[in-house]
Amino acid sequence: GGALVWKAQFRGMDVAACEYSARSEEEMRRMEQEGTALQRSAHPNVVRFFGICYSRERGLAWNLLELSHLYTLQAYIHDRRHQAVYCLRPKSTRASLALQVVHAVNYLHTLEDIVIIHGEIRSSSALLFSKDLVKLCNFSHCRLYRSEEVPKEAVISDVRDLVLLVGEIFSRRVFDRLEEVYVQGGIPRQVVIGMRRAMGSGSLEELCAALETAMEETSGGSGVGGFTVGEGRDRRSPVYEANSSLHFASATSSSDSSSLRGFDLENSSTGK
């Protein structure tokens, strides 16, 4: 999303408000891409989109998204505050987290009419909603294509980033090259085979199956059941003026390292 993400309340509901400058054509383009992609998505491992809010007076706009009260997958794996917990989790948890991200990307790549290429698949683009539930976010660099016009190189680029992320989830190492992932110890052999086949075909079905097998084997056969996937929403985004009870409680940068004092736009004046 935007460089600044506010924790906000909108109509009595906690949301994440991703801030963009309404005076920047580039930021407005990215905001529109994110909103358009998310309003077409309805998957348990993709963050929910609630609409757009804007303030003409301040020249700012926000995408209103589902709020996580935890942190990014990147922080869970690598941050000193959380990595001890991550290391103690069973191997089946790592397989499950990887599978959830792969399911999300597979869903985006196989939508019937408009295919979504995420373009920014990494551990910082996935949010934890519990220690066992992860959702893909950060769609501001995505691209939308008609299903019959998707460039193969765009699909493979997304798959490559996804394979690197799966390797990171299993090994707690950040990879730049596929060859490093393929020879990394600790990644189940069937998962590596699934990675190679995904890179060759662009399809994620075999990687999904390999991760399901790995999860069942490392959890003693008590794998997670199938996901229920809703129908994609293809409707116009709700758009709200900033005086529609949008209250900002706190804000963090995209690196989760800074805080700002919030402000209340509930009674702000906006031109018509």
C-alpha positions in Angstrom: 0.0 0.0 0.0 1.1 3.5 0.7 4.3 4.4 2.5 2.2 5.4 5.6 -0.4 3.0 7.0 -2.7 4.3 9.7 -4.6 2.2 12.2 -8.0 3.8 11.9 -11.7 3.4 12.9 -14.3 3.7 10.1 -17.9 3.5 11.0 -17.1 1.6 14.2 -14.8 -0.9 12.5 -11.0 -1.1 12.9 -9.3 -0.8 9.5 -5.8 -0.2 8.0 -5.8 3.1 6.0 -3.0 3.1 3.4 -2.3 6.8 2.7 -1.6 8.2 -0.8 -1.1 11.8 -2.0 -4.0 12.8 -4.2 -1.7 15.4 -5.8 0.6 12.7 -7.2 -0.4 11.0 -10.4 1.9 8.1 -9.7 0.5 7.5 -6.2 -3.0 7.8 -7.4 -2.2 5.2 -10.1 -0.8 2.8 -7.5 -3.8 3.4 -5.2 -6.2 2.6 -8.0 -4.3 -0.6 -8.9 -4.4 -1.8 -5.4 -8.1 -1.0 -4.9 -9.1 -2.5 -8.3 -7.2 -5.7 -7.6 -8.5 -6.2 -4.1 -12.1 -5.5 -4.9 -11.9 -8.3 -7.5 -10.5 -10.7 -4.9 -12.3 -12.8 -2.3 -9.9 -15.3 -0.8 -9.2 -16.2 2.8 -5.5 -15.5 2.3 -5.9 -12.1 0.6 -6.6 -9.0 2.7 -10.1 -7.6 2.4 -10.8 -4.2 0.8 -13.5 -2.0 2.2 -13.3 1.1 0.0 -11.7 4.5 -0.5 -11.7 7.6 1.6 -10.3 10.9 0.6 -9.8 14.5 1.9 -9.9 17.2 -0.7 -8.7 19.7 1.8 -5.6 17.8 2.7 -5.0 16.4 -0.7 -4.8 12.9 0.7 -6.6 9.6 0.0 -6.7 6.2 1.7 -7.4 2.6 0.7 -9.3 1.1 3.6 -8.2 -2.5 4.2 -8.5 -5.3 6.7 -6.4 -4.6 9.8 -4.0 -7.1 11.3 -3.2 -6.6 15.0 0.0 -8.6 14.6 2.9 -8.0 12.1 4.3 -8.9 8.8 5.6 -12.4 7.9 9.0 -10.7 7.5 8.9 -9.6 11.2 7.7 -13.0 12.3 10.6 -14.8 10.6 13.5 -12.3 11.2 12.7 -9.8 14.0 14.4 -10.6 17.3 11.1 -10.0 19.1 9.3 -12.8 17.3 11.9 -15.1 15.7 12.3 -17.2 18.9 8.6 -18.0 18.7 8.9 -18.8 15.0 11.8 -21.2 15.6 9.8 -23.1 18.2 6.8 -23.6 15.9 6.6 -27.1 14.3 7.7 -27.6 10.8 4.2 -28.2 9.8 3.5 -24.5 10.6 6.1 -23.3 8.1 4.6 -25.6 5.4 1.1 -24.2 6.3 2.2 -20.6 6.1 4.0 -21.2 2.7 0.9 -23.1 1.4 -1.4 -20.2 2.3 0.7 -17.7 0.4 0.9 -20.1 -2.6 -2.9 -20.6 -2.5 -3.4 -16.8 -2.6 -1.1 -16.3 -5.6 -2.6 -19.3 -7.4 -6.0 -17.8 -6.9 -4.9 -14.4 -8.3 -3.2 -16.1 -11.3 -6.3 -18.3 -12.1 -9.1 -15.8 -11.9 -11.4 -16.3 -14.9 -11.7 -12.9 -16.6 -9.0 -10.7 -15.1 -5.7 -12.2 -13.9 -3.8 -10.4 -11.2 0.0 -10.4 -11.2 1.0 -9.3 -7.7 4.5 -8.0 -8.6 5.8 -7.6 -5.1 5.7 -11.1 -3.5 8.0 -11.0 -0.5 7.7 -11.6 3.3 7.0 -7.9 3.9 3.9 -8.3 1.6 2.2 -10.9 3.9 0.5 -10.1 7.2 -0.2 -12.4 10.1 -3.7 -12.4 11.5 -2.8 -15.2 13.9 0.2 -17.3 14.4 -1.3 -19.7 11.9 -3.0 -17.4 9.4 -1.3 -15.3 6.8 -2.8 -13.0 4.2 -1.2 -11.4 1.1 -1.2 -7.6 1.0 0.6 -4.7 -0.7 -1.0 -4.7 -4.1 0.1 -1.3 -5.2 2.6 -2.7 -7.7 0.2 -5.3 -9.2 -0.8 -5.6 -12.8 -4.2 -6.7 -14.2 -4.5 -8.6 -17.5 -7.3 -10.2 -19.4 -6.9 -13.9 -18.9 -6.1 -14.5 -22.6 -3.4 -11.7 -22.6 -1.3 -12.5 -19.6 2.5 -12.3 -20.5 4.2 -15.6 -19.6 7.2 -13.6 -18.3 5.0 -11.7 -15.8 3.6 -15.0 -14.4 7.1 -16.5 -14.2 8.4 -13.4 -12.4 5.7 -13.7 -9.8 6.3 -17.5 -9.4 10.1 -16.8 -9.0 9.4 -14.4 -6.2 7.0 -16.8 -4.6 9.6 -19.7 -4.8 12.2 -17.4 -3.1 9.6 -16.6 -0.4 8.7 -20.3 0.2 12.5 -20.9 0.7 12.7 -18.1 3.1 9.7 -19.4 5.2 11.3 -22.8 5.5 14.9 -21.8 6.1 14.7 -18.3 7.6 17.1 -17.1 4.9 16.5 -14.4 2.3 17.4 -15.6 -1.1 18.3 -13.8 -4.3 18.9 -16.8 -6.6 16.8 -19.9 -7.3 19.8 -22.2 -7.2 20.4 -21.3 -3.6 16.9 -22.3 -2.7 17.1 -25.6 -4.5 20.1 -26.8 -2.5 19.1 -25.3 0.8 18.8 -27.9 3.5 15.6 -28.1 5.5 13.3 -27.7 2.6 11.4 -31.0 1.9 12.5 -32.7 -1.3 9.0 -32.8 -2.7 8.6 -29.1 -2.2 11.9 -28.4 -4.1 10.5 -30.6 -7.0 7.3 -28.6 -6.9 9.3 -25.3 -7.0 11.2 -26.5 -10.1 8.1 -27.6 -11.9 6.3 -24.3 -11.1 9.2 -22.3 -12.6 9.1 -24.4 -15.7 5.3 -24.3 -16.3 4.1 -21.2 -14.4 1.5 -23.4 -12.8 1.4 -23.6 -9.0 -0.8 -26.7 -8.7 2.1 -29.2 -8.1 3.7 -26.8 -5.6 0.4 -26.6 -3.7 0.2 -30.4 -3.6 3.8 -30.7 -2.5 3.3 -28.3 0.4 0.1 -30.1 1.4 2.1 -33.4 1.6 4.9 -31.8 3.5 2.4 -30.3 6.0 0.7 -33.6 6.6 4.0 -35.5 7.0 5.4 -33.0 9.5 2.2 -32.8 11.5 1.7 -36.6 11.8 -1.0 -36.7 9.1 -3.3 -34.0 10.7 -3.1 -31.6 7.8 -5.3 -28.5 7.4 -8.5 -29.0 5.4 -9.3 -27.3 2.1 -9.9 -23.6 1.9 -13.3 -22.1 1.1 -12.9 -19.5 -1.6 -15.6 -17.0 -2.2 -16.6 -15.5 -5.5 -14.5 -12.6 -6.7 -16.2 -9.2 -6.2 -16.4 -7.2 -9.4 -18.2 -4.1 -8.4 -17.6 -0.4 -8.0 -15.5 0.6 -4.9 -17.3 2.5 -2.1 -15.9 6.0 -2.0 -16.3 8.1 1.2 -15.6 11.7 2.0 -13.1 12.2 4.9 -15.9 13.3 7.2 -17.5 9.9 7.1 -16.3 9.1 10.6 -12.8 8.1 9.7 -10.7 8.4 12.9 -6.9 7.8 12.8 -5.6 6.3 16.0 -2.0 5.7 15.1 0.3 5.3 12.2 3.4 3.3 11.2 5.7 3.5 8.3 6.0 0.5 5.9 9.0 -0.6 7.9 6.9 -0.8 11.1 9.5 1.5 12.8 7.9 4.8 13.4 4.8 6.2 15.0 2.9 9.4 14.5 0.2 11.1 16.5 -3.2 10.4 15.0 -5.9 12.9 14.0 -9.6 12.9 13.6 -11.1 13.7 10.2 -14.7 13.1 11.3 -15.6 16.8 11.3 -13.2 18.0 8.6 -14.6 20.2 5.9 -14.3 18.9 2.4 -15.3 20.6 -0.7 -18.0 19.3 -3.0 
